[in-house]
Amino acid sequence: MRARKPVSNSQQAHAQAGVTLVELLIAMGLSVFLMAAVVQSFLGSRQSSNIVQAQARMQENARFAFLFMTRSVRMAGYPSELIPPDGLPDISLVDNTWRSAKMPENLDFASFEEQAVVWGENGGSGVVAAKADSDAVHVRLQGMADGSVTDCQGRPIDADVWAQFSFFIDAQNDFRCRSDDGTSVQNAVLVQGIEEMQVMYGLNPGVSAAAGDEFDSAQVSRWVNADDVGAGEWRFVSSVKVALVSASDTEPLSAAGPGISYDLLDYTSPEYVDGRARQQFAQTIRLRNQNWNASL
């Protein structure tokens, strides 16, 4: 049996020795750099997530606002009285004579010109409590017996009943719809976070009955805001152009961002400096039930 060689005190001390102060400082420095890289990566990922969420929320709000408004504006002047129970509507009958006889002059909140199916207000003043400098647009149409024509909250409009819808933004930046069928009035918030709404109207009044001209609803000769629509011209509106500014309800992307304003049709918004994400959207809507083949 071989005897173990004794270990000296110096060898034992060297075997048990730890890291030096220099090595410890180097390790700590490397750890700090690694932690900084991790934190920076985390903050970058969080910022990217906030941007994605903000964009998704803004686009969703604008999409729903346009969804509600587009459906009603396209159906403005819908003539259920002219639709046979077992056939397709004869839209060529939607002329001055029928509209003059059938359309009520007004209900209890908005005055339409004779034969007009759309009407608007500019700058927040008028029959609805719209946000200052924000526009409002009103349309009217008839309901259907099968319940396929509904108000802004999904309630059916009865057959041959005229209903009026008003779309606007209130002071709390809520996109609202006010519906009135002559017997009840509903005023509902449809979408939150819509901060600006501007509307322009496409007109084609350049027709002459004496010359045998016909109104072409597919053509627009000029775009104007509500204040510039002349007396008797609302019945010639064939298209509506709407611009919105949608704001995200997520936390601001910066504590105090630079002032940003938005050019919306014929209007420039105030500067926003709160750092919240915003995006502008625009859409042109054609009125499908505008047809003026009768003399004007």
N, C-alpha and C positions, 0 to 999 in steps of 0.2 A: 504494500500500500504506500502510495506516494504522499508525503506530507505537503500541506498547503504552504505556499510561500507567504510569509507575513507581509501585510500591506503597511507601508509607511504612512505617517500622519499627513505628509504633503500630498501623497497620491490620493488619500481619502478625502482631503479637503477639495482637491481639484475635481474629483468625481461628483461632489455634492454642490459645486458652485452654480449660481443662477445667472440670469442675463445681466449684462452691465447696464449702467445708466444710459450710455449712448445707445445701446440696442433698444432699451425701453423707450427712449424718446423717438427713435426712428419708427418703432412699431406704432406708437401713439399718433405720430404724424401721418402715417399711412392710413390709420383707422379714421382720422379726421377727414382726409381726402375722400375715402370710400364712402363715409357717411354723408358728406356733402354731395357727392354724386348721386347717392340714393335719394336724398331729400329733393335735389333738383329734378330728378326723374319723376318723383312722386308729384311735385308741384306742377310740372309740365303736363303730366297725365291728367291731373285734376283740372287744370286750365282748359285742356283740350276737351275733357268731358263736359265742362260748363259751357263751352262754345257750342258743342254738338247739341246739348240739351236746349240751349237758348235758341239755336236755329230751328230745332224740331218744334219747339213750342210756338215760335213766331209763325212758322209756316202752317202749323196746325190751326192756330187762331185765324189767320187770314183765309185759309181754305174753307173753314166752317162759315166765316162771315160771308164769303162769296157764294158758298153753296146755298145758304138761306136766301140771300138777296137775288141771286141770279135766277133761281126758280120762279120767284114771284114777278120779277121784272120781265122775264121772257113771256110770262103768261098774261101780262097786262092787257086788259081789254078782252079777256077770254069770254066768248059769247055762248054760254051753255044753251041759251034759248034757241040758237040756230043749229044745234047739233041734233040730228034725228036719232031716235033710240037705237036703230039698227043700221046706221050708216056713218059715213065720214062727214065731218063738218064742211060746209060750203063757205069757206072764209071769204069768198068774193062778195058775200052778202053783208060783210062787216063794213058798211058804208056810212056816209053822213046821215042818211035818212033813218037807218036803224038806231044809230048811236044817239041822234037827237031825240028820238022818241023813247028810248029805253034807259039811257043812262041818267041816274039821278044827278041833279046839279051838285049836291054835296050831302054828306052825312052830318056828323056833328063836330068834325075836327079839321077837315081840309076841303078847300074849295077848288074843284077842278073846273077848268074852262069847258064850255060845251064841246062834246065829242072827244075831249082829251082823255087818254088812259094813263098818263103819267104827269107828274107835276113835282117841282122841286123848290127848295129854299136854300139860299146862299148865306153862309156866315153865321149860322147858329141862332138866328132870330126867326120867330114864326109860331106855328101851331104846336110844336113839340118842344120839350125842354132839351134842346140839343146843346152840345158843348160849344162854347164861343169859338167862332171862326171855323166851325165844322159844318158841313152841308147835311141836308136831309132830303130824301127822295120818297115820293108817295106814288103808289100804283093802285089801280082798282080793276077788279075782275069779278066774274060770276062763279058760283059754286056748281057742283054736279050732284045728281041724285045718288050716284054710286059712292059718294064720299071721297072721290079721287082728288078733289080740290080741297086743300086744307089751309088753315091759317098758320102763323109762325110757330105755334105750339102743337101742331098736328091735329087740331080739331077740324072736322069736316065743315065746309061751307055748304049750306043747303042749296038745292037746285034753284036757279033763276034769282038767287039773292046776290045783290052787289055787295062786295066787301072791299074795304080799303086798307092797305098796309103802308106803314110808314117806317122807314129804316133810318136810324140816326145813332150818334154816339152821345152819351150823357157826360156830365161833369166828372164822373168817376172812371171814365174811359171804358165803359161797358157798351158794347154794341147791342142795340135794342131794336125790337120790332113792336110797333103798336098796330093792332088789328081792330077793325070796327066793321061790324056787319049790320049796323043800324039798330040792333037790339042789345048788344053787349060789346064792351071794349076791353081788350086785353093788352097789357104792356109788359113785355117779358125781356129779360136779359138773355141774349143768345150766346154771346162770346165776350170774354173779358180780355183786357189788354190791347184793345184797338184805340190808338191815341189820336189818329187823324183820319178824316174821311172827306174827300173832295169829289165832286160829281160834275161832269159836263154832259151836254145833251147834243146829239147829232140831229140836225134839221135839214129838211129838203123842201122848203116852201116855194121854190121857184116854179110853180105850176100855174096855169091859167085855164079856167074852165071855158072861157070864151074862145080860147085858141084850141080847145080840144085836148089839152095836155092831161096826162094821168100822173098821179103820185106814184113814185117808185120808192118803196120802202127799203130797197137794198142800197140806195144811194144816200150819201150825206154831203150836203153842199157846204156846211159850216158847223163848227163845234163851238158852243157857247155855254157859259154858266147860267144858273137860274135867273140871275138879275138881268141878263142880256137876252132872254127869250121874250120876244115882243108879244103884245096883246094879240090873241088869236093864233099864236104860233105853237102852242103846246100840243095841239092836235097833229102837228107835222113832225113830232119827235119820233124817229125811227130807231135810234140807238142811244144807249146810255154808257158813258165811260166813267168808271169808278176807280179811284186811287186810295189806298189805305196805308197807314203806318202801323205795324204790329210790334208790340214791345214784349220782351221776355219777362216772366215773373221770377226768374232765377236771380241769384245774387249778382250785383254789378261785376262786370269783367275788370273794371278798374275803379279805384276809390273815387276819382274825379277825372273823367275823361275830357278830351277837348270838345268844344262846342260843335255839334253836328246838326245841320238843318236839312230838310228834305224838300225837293221840288216836286210838288204834286199837281200836275196839270197846270192850272193857271195860278197856283198858290204856293208860297214858300213858307214852310213851317217855322216856328221859333226854334232857336238853338237848344238842344238838349245837352246838359253837362253832367248828368248824374252817373255816367259810366255804364248804364244798362244797355243791353243789346237791343237794336231795333232794325227793322227791315221794311222797305216799302214794296208794295205790290200794286198792280194795275190790271184791269180787265175791261173789255168792251162787250156789252150785252146788247143783242139785237132784239127788238120787240117783234115777236113772231106773228102777232095778230093785227099788225098794221097793214091794212089794205084799203086803198081809196080809189076804187074803180068807178065810183059814182062821181058826178060833177061836184066840184068844190065850191 
